Amino acid sequence: MLALAALPALGNFMGGVTAELVRVSERTLSLALHLAAGIVLAVVGLELMPEALDSPAPWVPIVAFVVGGAAFIGLERAIGSIHRRVGGQQGDTGPLAIYSGVAIDLFSDGVMIGTGTLLDPRLGLLLALGQVPADLPEGFAAVATLRKAGTPRRVRLVMSLAFAAPILLGAALGYFALRDAPELATLSVLALTGGILTSVVVEEMISEAHEGKTSRLDPLFLTGGFALFALISVYLA
């Protein structure tokens, strides 16, 4: 199960390595962030929330989704506090928030892979393989944003490798901790994650994409990212 979860983590890392090897202009970064934002919105809209709302008490996951927005506020404040303590400029927390958002998305991938493997190992394999092409642009966008912010390359590489932690943690939680938990608790975790991810996309990814030079193709990449994950969800997962 953990080996399956490592596949999307590898895809994410390869996306980060690509961002290290190519020149990333402001327009390229904007396109990458819009593509990643479309993918994350599709994860929430096509995977997390439909699954969460398939509950005998749908109002509970819906409340959990709103709580996810509140959790994002707490996450943003925590990032800002840590950033100021290490000498960063106030308000310059976008790259770290985007990194955290991608990490949370990987955590949700891990939960789905862990619970899917528990139901059927073949389902776990399909879920893991299906996430790989979606995680490539997310890894690229996260590392490219850190690169633009001036984060040292050694730190960027370590942070890119660290993306393996949330997906492995999520997979272990889905396989071991949630196996005996009430279904409503599992669905609420998915909805909570969806609320955090939606907030990250709107408040950080899109905002960061529009801080520099943008491209006329940004809306196409946003909808293309959504369509990409939809194709993956339908044909691979």
Secondary structure by P-SEA (a helix, b strand, c coil): cccccaaaaaaaaaaaaaaacccccaaaaaaaaaaaaaaaaaaaaccccccccccccaaaaaaaaaaaaaaaaaaaaaaaaaaaaaccccccaaaaaaaaaaaaaaaaaaaaaaaaaaacaaaaaaaaaaacccaaaaaaaaaaaaaaacccaaaaaaaaaaaaaaaaaaaaaaccccccccaaaaaaaaaaaaaaaaaaaaccaaaaaaccccccaaaaaaaaaaaaaaaaacccc
